[in-house]
Amino acid sequence: MNKILMWVLIILAILGVSAVAFVAYESTQTFKKPAIYLYPTTDSFVNVKLDVNGKIINEIPKYENGWNVFVTKDGLIDNKYDYLFYEAQLNKIDLPEEGWVVKSEDLNKWLDINLIKLGLNDKEKNQFKKYWLNELPKTNYYEIKLFEDKFLKENMNLIVSPQPDTIIRLNFYFKPLKEKLNIQEPNIVTPERKGFTVVEWGGVLDN
Protein backbone atom coordinates (compact mmCIF):
# COMPACT_ATOMS: atom_id res chain seq x y z
CA MET A 1 0.00 0.00 0.00
CA ASN A 2 1.47 3.37 -0.97
CA LYS A 3 1.82 6.12 1.63
CA ILE A 4 -0.77 8.43 0.10
CA LEU A 5 -3.46 5.75 0.12
CA MET A 6 -2.49 4.78 3.67
CA TRP A 7 -2.96 8.35 4.93
CA VAL A 8 -6.26 8.69 3.04
CA LEU A 9 -7.55 5.55 4.74
CA ILE A 10 -6.37 6.80 8.15
CA ILE A 11 -8.17 10.13 7.65
CA LEU A 12 -11.32 8.32 6.52
CA ALA A 13 -11.18 6.13 9.61
CA ILE A 14 -10.88 9.22 11.82
CA LEU A 15 -13.90 10.74 10.06
CA GLY A 16 -15.85 7.53 10.47
CA VAL A 17 -16.07 6.84 6.72
CA SER A 18 -15.94 3.25 5.57
CA ALA A 19 -12.66 2.60 3.80
CA VAL A 20 -14.23 -0.35 1.99
CA ALA A 21 -16.97 1.87 0.58
CA PHE A 22 -14.44 4.50 -0.40
CA VAL A 23 -12.19 2.07 -2.24
CA ALA A 24 -15.14 0.45 -4.02
CA TYR A 25 -16.38 3.85 -5.21
CA GLU A 26 -12.95 4.86 -6.41
CA SER A 27 -12.32 1.58 -8.21
CA THR A 28 -15.47 1.49 -10.34
CA GLN A 29 -16.88 3.87 -12.91
CA THR A 30 -20.25 3.50 -14.61
CA PHE A 31 -20.46 3.91 -18.36
CA LYS A 32 -23.98 5.15 -18.95
CA LYS A 33 -26.04 4.03 -21.89
CA PRO A 34 -23.57 2.91 -24.46
CA ALA A 35 -25.85 2.51 -27.48
CA ILE A 36 -24.66 0.22 -30.27
CA TYR A 37 -26.02 0.80 -33.80
CA LEU A 38 -25.57 -1.86 -36.47
CA TYR A 39 -25.72 -1.17 -40.21
CA PRO A 40 -24.97 -4.33 -42.23
CA THR A 41 -24.84 -4.00 -46.01
CA THR A 42 -27.74 -6.47 -46.32
CA ASP A 43 -30.39 -7.72 -43.90
CA SER A 44 -28.58 -10.33 -41.82
CA PHE A 45 -27.94 -11.97 -38.47
CA VAL A 46 -25.27 -10.29 -36.33
CA ASN A 47 -23.56 -11.48 -33.14
CA VAL A 48 -22.30 -8.88 -30.67
CA LYS A 49 -20.24 -9.62 -27.56
CA LEU A 50 -18.73 -7.41 -24.85
CA ASP A 51 -15.45 -8.05 -23.08
CA VAL A 52 -15.73 -5.79 -20.03
CA ASN A 53 -13.08 -5.13 -17.39
CA GLY A 54 -15.76 -4.99 -14.71
CA LYS A 55 -19.40 -6.02 -15.02
CA ILE A 56 -22.48 -5.34 -17.13
CA ILE A 57 -25.24 -3.94 -14.93
CA ASN A 58 -28.02 -3.30 -17.44
CA GLU A 59 -28.89 -4.37 -20.97
CA ILE A 60 -31.69 -4.25 -23.56
CA PRO A 61 -32.41 -6.73 -25.07
CA LYS A 62 -31.24 -9.39 -22.66
CA TYR A 63 -27.53 -10.10 -22.95
CA GLU A 64 -26.89 -13.84 -22.68
CA ASN A 65 -23.23 -14.43 -23.51
CA GLY A 66 -23.79 -11.96 -26.32
CA TRP A 67 -26.55 -10.65 -28.53
CA ASN A 68 -27.66 -12.69 -31.53
CA VAL A 69 -29.92 -10.38 -33.49
CA PHE A 70 -31.40 -9.92 -36.93
CA VAL A 71 -30.62 -6.50 -38.37
CA THR A 72 -31.89 -4.77 -41.51
CA LYS A 73 -29.52 -2.74 -43.65
CA ASP A 74 -31.28 0.37 -42.29
CA GLY A 75 -30.27 -0.60 -38.74
CA LEU A 76 -33.54 -1.94 -37.30
CA ILE A 77 -32.71 -4.67 -34.78
CA ASP A 78 -35.13 -7.60 -34.31
CA ASN A 79 -37.91 -5.44 -35.80
CA LYS A 80 -37.93 -3.48 -32.54
CA TYR A 81 -34.77 -1.59 -31.56
CA ASP A 82 -32.74 1.24 -33.02
CA TYR A 83 -29.73 0.11 -31.00
CA LEU A 84 -28.43 -2.39 -28.44
CA PHE A 85 -28.26 -0.87 -24.96
CA TYR A 86 -26.03 -1.69 -22.01
CA GLU A 87 -24.43 -0.10 -18.98
CA ALA A 88 -21.22 -1.29 -17.39
CA GLN A 89 -19.19 -0.67 -14.26
CA LEU A 90 -15.52 -0.62 -15.17
CA ASN A 91 -12.72 -1.27 -12.72
CA LYS A 92 -10.80 1.75 -13.95
CA ILE A 93 -10.84 4.67 -16.35
CA ASP A 94 -7.92 6.31 -18.12
CA LEU A 95 -8.59 9.83 -19.33
CA PRO A 96 -6.76 11.49 -22.21
CA GLU A 97 -5.09 14.81 -21.50
CA GLU A 98 -6.86 16.58 -24.38
CA GLY A 99 -10.49 17.62 -24.34
CA TRP A 100 -12.90 20.51 -24.54
CA VAL A 101 -14.40 22.97 -22.06
CA VAL A 102 -17.84 24.10 -23.18
CA LYS A 103 -20.05 26.79 -21.69
CA SER A 104 -23.40 25.35 -20.61
CA GLU A 105 -25.48 27.54 -22.93
CA ASP A 106 -23.25 26.56 -25.85
CA LEU A 107 -23.45 22.80 -25.26
CA ASN A 108 -26.43 22.11 -27.54
CA LYS A 109 -24.79 23.85 -30.49
CA TRP A 110 -21.43 22.25 -29.69
CA LEU A 111 -23.00 18.79 -29.83
CA ASP A 112 -24.78 19.59 -33.10
CA ILE A 113 -21.48 20.47 -34.73
CA ASN A 114 -19.03 18.06 -33.15
CA LEU A 115 -21.06 14.85 -32.99
CA ILE A 116 -21.43 15.02 -36.76
CA LYS A 117 -17.72 15.79 -37.16
CA LEU A 118 -16.91 12.79 -34.98
CA GLY A 119 -18.95 10.47 -37.19
CA LEU A 120 -22.56 10.28 -35.98
CA ASN A 121 -25.49 10.70 -38.35
CA ASP A 122 -28.47 12.92 -37.56
CA LYS A 123 -30.55 10.20 -35.89
CA GLU A 124 -27.67 9.05 -33.68
CA LYS A 125 -26.79 12.63 -32.81
CA ASN A 126 -30.37 13.48 -31.84
CA GLN A 127 -30.73 10.36 -29.68
CA PHE A 128 -27.41 11.15 -28.00
CA LYS A 129 -28.60 14.69 -27.24
CA LYS A 130 -32.00 13.53 -25.99
CA TYR A 131 -30.32 11.35 -23.39
CA TRP A 132 -27.31 13.41 -22.31
CA LEU A 133 -28.87 16.87 -22.25
CA ASN A 134 -31.36 15.50 -19.72
CA GLU A 135 -28.71 13.54 -17.82
CA LEU A 136 -26.14 16.31 -17.30
CA PRO A 137 -26.60 18.51 -14.20
CA LYS A 138 -26.86 22.26 -14.55
CA THR A 139 -23.53 24.04 -14.23
CA ASN A 140 -21.47 26.85 -15.75
CA TYR A 141 -19.15 24.76 -17.91
CA TYR A 142 -18.60 21.15 -18.91
CA GLU A 143 -15.25 19.46 -19.30
CA ILE A 144 -15.62 16.91 -22.10
CA LYS A 145 -13.12 14.23 -23.03
CA LEU A 146 -13.31 11.36 -25.47
CA PHE A 147 -12.06 7.96 -24.36
CA GLU A 148 -9.36 6.62 -26.63
CA ASP A 149 -9.85 3.50 -28.75
CA LYS A 150 -6.99 1.76 -26.95
CA PHE A 151 -8.70 2.19 -23.57
CA LEU A 152 -12.05 1.00 -24.96
CA LYS A 153 -10.49 -2.08 -26.52
CA GLU A 154 -8.71 -3.01 -23.29
CA ASN A 155 -11.64 -2.33 -20.93
CA MET A 156 -14.91 -2.64 -22.86
CA ASN A 157 -14.01 -4.41 -26.07
CA LEU A 158 -16.72 -4.77 -28.69
CA ILE A 159 -16.61 -8.04 -30.64
CA VAL A 160 -18.90 -8.16 -33.67
CA SER A 161 -19.45 -11.00 -36.15
CA PRO A 162 -19.44 -10.74 -39.10
CA GLN A 163 -16.52 -8.31 -38.76
CA PRO A 164 -17.49 -4.69 -39.48
CA ASP A 165 -15.75 -2.59 -42.11
CA THR A 166 -16.16 0.58 -40.01
CA ILE A 167 -16.36 0.97 -36.22
CA ILE A 168 -17.04 4.37 -34.62
CA ARG A 169 -17.01 4.44 -30.81
CA LEU A 170 -17.70 7.76 -29.09
CA ASN A 171 -17.65 7.33 -25.33
CA PHE A 172 -17.35 10.64 -23.53
CA TYR A 173 -16.32 11.80 -20.07
CA PHE A 174 -18.40 14.71 -18.73
CA LYS A 175 -17.40 16.78 -15.70
CA PRO A 176 -19.43 19.80 -14.52
CA LEU A 177 -17.29 22.86 -13.81
CA LYS A 178 -17.99 26.12 -12.01
CA GLU A 179 -15.09 27.89 -13.68
CA LYS A 180 -13.51 27.58 -17.10
CA LEU A 181 -10.36 25.51 -17.56
CA ASN A 182 -7.83 25.78 -20.35
CA ILE A 183 -6.98 22.42 -21.90
CA GLN A 184 -5.57 21.37 -25.25
CA GLU A 185 -8.29 20.47 -27.75
CA PRO A 186 -7.88 17.31 -29.82
CA ASN A 187 -7.81 17.34 -33.60
CA ILE A 188 -11.02 15.86 -35.01
CA VAL A 189 -10.71 13.55 -38.01
CA THR A 190 -14.13 12.62 -39.39
CA PRO A 191 -14.30 8.86 -40.04
CA GLU A 192 -15.59 7.54 -43.34
CA ARG A 193 -18.62 5.29 -42.96
CA LYS A 194 -18.29 2.48 -45.49
CA GLY A 195 -19.43 -1.13 -45.68
CA PHE A 196 -20.84 -2.82 -42.58
CA THR A 197 -20.75 0.02 -40.04
CA VAL A 198 -21.01 -0.22 -36.24
CA VAL A 199 -21.52 2.95 -34.19
CA GLU A 200 -21.50 3.32 -30.41
CA TRP A 201 -22.03 6.29 -28.13
CA GLY A 202 -22.10 6.53 -24.34
CA GLY A 203 -20.26 8.16 -21.49
CA VAL A 204 -19.24 8.67 -17.89
CA LEU A 205 -20.58 11.47 -15.71
CA ASP A 206 -18.16 12.69 -13.06
CA ASN A 207 -20.12 14.42 -10.30
C-alpha positions in Angstrom: 0.0 0.0 0.0 1.5 3.4 -1.0 1.8 6.1 1.6 -0.8 8.4 0.1 -3.5 5.8 0.1 -2.5 4.8 3.7 -3.0 8.4 4.9 -6.3 8.7 3.0 -7.6 5.6 4.7 -6.4 6.8 8.1 -8.2 10.1 7.6 -11.3 8.3 6.5 -11.2 6.1 9.6 -10.9 9.2 11.8 -13.9 10.7 10.1 -15.8 7.5 10.5 -16.1 6.8 6.7 -15.9 3.2 5.6 -12.7 2.6 3.8 -14.2 -0.3 2.0 -17.0 1.9 0.6 -14.4 4.5 -0.4 -12.2 2.1 -2.2 -15.1 0.5 -4.0 -16.4 3.8 -5.2 -13.0 4.9 -6.4 -12.3 1.6 -8.2 -15.5 1.5 -10.3 -16.9 3.9 -12.9 -20.3 3.5 -14.6 -20.5 3.9 -18.4 -24.0 5.2 -19.0 -26.0 4.0 -21.9 -23.6 2.9 -24.5 -25.9 2.5 -27.5 -24.7 0.2 -30.3 -26.0 0.8 -33.8 -25.6 -1.9 -36.5 -25.7 -1.2 -40.2 -25.0 -4.3 -42.2 -24.8 -4.0 -46.0 -27.7 -6.5 -46.3 -30.4 -7.7 -43.9 -28.6 -10.3 -41.8 -27.9 -12.0 -38.5 -25.3 -10.3 -36.3 -23.6 -11.5 -33.1 -22.3 -8.9 -30.7 -20.2 -9.6 -27.6 -18.7 -7.4 -24.9 -15.5 -8.1 -23.1 -15.7 -5.8 -20.0 -13.1 -5.1 -17.4 -15.8 -5.0 -14.7 -19.4 -6.0 -15.0 -22.5 -5.3 -17.1 -25.2 -3.9 -14.9 -28.0 -3.3 -17.4 -28.9 -4.4 -21.0 -31.7 -4.3 -23.6 -32.4 -6.7 -25.1 -31.2 -9.4 -22.7 -27.5 -10.1 -22.9 -26.9 -13.8 -22.7 -23.2 -14.4 -23.5 -23.8 -12.0 -26.3 -26.6 -10.7 -28.5 -27.7 -12.7 -31.5 -29.9 -10.4 -33.5 -31.4 -9.9 -36.9 -30.6 -6.5 -38.4 -31.9 -4.8 -41.5 -29.5 -2.7 -43.6 -31.3 0.4 -42.3 -30.3 -0.6 -38.7 -33.5 -1.9 -37.3 -32.7 -4.7 -34.8 -35.1 -7.6 -34.3 -37.9 -5.4 -35.8 -37.9 -3.5 -32.5 -34.8 -1.6 -31.6 -32.7 1.2 -33.0 -29.7 0.1 -31.0 -28.4 -2.4 -28.4 -28.3 -0.9 -25.0 -26.0 -1.7 -22.0 -24.4 -0.1 -19.0 -21.2 -1.3 -17.4 -19.2 -0.7 -14.3 -15.5 -0.6 -15.2 -12.7 -1.3 -12.7 -10.8 1.8 -13.9 -10.8 4.7 -16.4 -7.9 6.3 -18.1 -8.6 9.8 -19.3 -6.8 11.5 -22.2 -5.1 14.8 -21.5 -6.9 16.6 -24.4 -10.5 17.6 -24.3 -12.9 20.5 -24.5 -14.4 23.0 -22.1 -17.8 24.1 -23.2 -20.1 26.8 -21.7 -23.4 25.3 -20.6 -25.5 27.5 -22.9 -23.2 26.6 -25.8 -23.5 22.8 -25.3 -26.4 22.1 -27.5 -24.8 23.8 -30.5 -21.4 22.2 -29.7 -23.0 18.8 -29.8 -24.8 19.6 -33.1 -21.5 20.5 -34.7 -19.0 18.1 -33.2 -21.1 14.9 -33.0 -21.4 15.0 -36.8 -17.7 15.8 -37.2 -16.9 12.8 -35.0 -19.0 10.5 -37.2 -22.6 10.3 -36.0 -25.5 10.7 -38.4 -28.5 12.9 -37.6 -30.6 10.2 -35.9 -27.7 9.0 -33.7 -26.8 12.6 -32.8 -30.4 13.5 -31.8 -30.7 10.4 -29.7 -27.4 11.2 -28.0 -28.6 14.7 -27.2 -32.0 13.5 -26.0 -30.3 11.4 -23.4 -27.3 13.4 -22.3 -28.9 16.9 -22.2 -31.4 15.5 -19.7 -28.7 13.5 -17.8 -26.1 16.3 -17.3 -26.6 18.5 -14.2 -26.9 22.3 -14.5 -23.5 24.0 -14.2 -21.5 26.8 -15.7 -19.2 24.8 -17.9 -18.6 21.2 -18.9 -15.2 19.5 -19.3 -15.6 16.9 -22.1 -13.1 14.2 -23.0 -13.3 11.4 -25.5 -12.1 8.0 -24.4 -9.4 6.6 -26.6 -9.9 3.5 -28.7 -7.0 1.8 -26.9 -8.7 2.2 -23.6 -12.0 1.0 -25.0 -10.5 -2.1 -26.5 -8.7 -3.0 -23.3 -11.6 -2.3 -20.9 -14.9 -2.6 -22.9 -14.0 -4.4 -26.1 -16.7 -4.8 -28.7 -16.6 -8.0 -30.6 -18.9 -8.2 -33.7 -19.4 -11.0 -36.1 -19.4 -10.7 -39.1 -16.5 -8.3 -38.8 -17.5 -4.7 -39.5 -15.8 -2.6 -42.1 -16.2 0.6 -40.0 -16.4 1.0 -36.2 -17.0 4.4 -34.6 -17.0 4.4 -30.8 -17.7 7.8 -29.1 -17.7 7.3 -25.3 -17.4 10.6 -23.5 -16.3 11.8 -20.1 -18.4 14.7 -18.7 -17.4 16.8 -15.7 -19.4 19.8 -14.5 -17.3 22.9 -13.8 -18.0 26.1 -12.0 -15.1 27.9 -13.7 -13.5 27.6 -17.1 -10.4 25.5 -17.6 -7.8 25.8 -20.4 -7.0 22.4 -21.9 -5.6 21.4 -25.2 -8.3 20.5 -27.7 -7.9 17.3 -29.8 -7.8 17.3 -33.6 -11.0 15.9 -35.0 -10.7 13.5 -38.0 -14.1 12.6 -39.4 -14.3 8.9 -40.0 -15.6 7.5 -43.3 -18.6 5.3 -43.0 -18.3 2.5 -45.5 -19.4 -1.1 -45.7 -20.8 -2.8 -42.6 -20.8 0.0 -40.0 -21.0 -0.2 -36.2 -21.5 3.0 -34.2 -21.5 3.3 -30.4 -22.0 6.3 -28.1 -22.1 6.5 -24.3 -20.3 8.2 -21.5 -19.2 8.7 -17.9 -20.6 11.5 -15.7 -18.2 12.7 -13.1 -20.1 14.4 -10.3 
